[in-house]
Amino acid sequence: MKNLTLEFKTDGLFSVGKTKLLGLLEEISASELSTNTIYLTSESILTNKIDEIWDKSNCKIDLANLQNILDSISNIDTGIAIFSDKTKVQIIIPPIPIPKDIFSTGANVTGLIELIQSDISIGVILVRLGHYAIGILENDTLVDSKTGSRYVKRSHRAGGSSQRRFERSRERLIKEMLDKTCEETMNLFDNFGKNINYLFMGGEKHTLQRFSKTCRYLSKLDTIKLNRVLKVERPSRKTLTQIHRQVWNSRVITIHHVG
């Protein structure tokens, strides 16, 4: 393992859609600098397999610094692609999982291009209190969906028995809404004529956590569920028609050598 001490600066983590990512990969591929490429699956990140291959990359950023940066990023269950040259390291976290580890001398952008242009089906479940939207995407296109809403009481100022009645009523309404969401998810996904390759969920954190605990059907989808939570203000069909942009976002962070 290298033990070099160099100054460096890190750009903030930012998201890019398909078009911008393809542009970035084109820049990396066209660079006249000698670039090395590492693709790591999420499993390899968890088992620190990067230790075995980092020295081969000829990157002057210390591995410990890179690992500190990776530790600060949440939801890397899709793996990472690293492109390094003598001036910088670019880390790309794709929207769907990298299938295998690769080390290449040179800028191997083909793997990421093929990944984001995959012909796949993606399930989407969006939930906030009172509203749900379930959809199936084929690439960027919404091919089937189900949306709905259920009234859920928001607040109650009284105390005593009135407060307890309110809480029981609210809990019943929440349960009915989540049960309905689970039922509609099962119907939509099971009636889809193809395999769903990946599942994304979005909405309000605590509602999603409760839904995940109470919807038994979701256990069948554990192997395809990705951890990144989509940001959604109000689940609706309109939201579903636009959600592909967020689904296909990649995250990018660049580390520049300054010493």
Secondary structure, DSSP 8 states (H G I E B T S, - for coil): -------EEE---EEE-HHHHHHHHHHHHH-SS--EEEEE-HHHHHTTTHHHHGGGGT--S-HHHHHHHHHTS---TT-EEEEE-SSEEEEEE-SS---S-EEEES---HHHHHHHT---EEEEEEEETTEEEEEEEETTEEEEEEEEE----------HHHHHHHHHHHHHHHHHHHHHHHHHHHHHHHT-SS---EEEEEE-HHHHHHHHHH-GGGGGGTTTEEEEEE--SS--HHHHHHTHHHHT-EEEEEEEE--
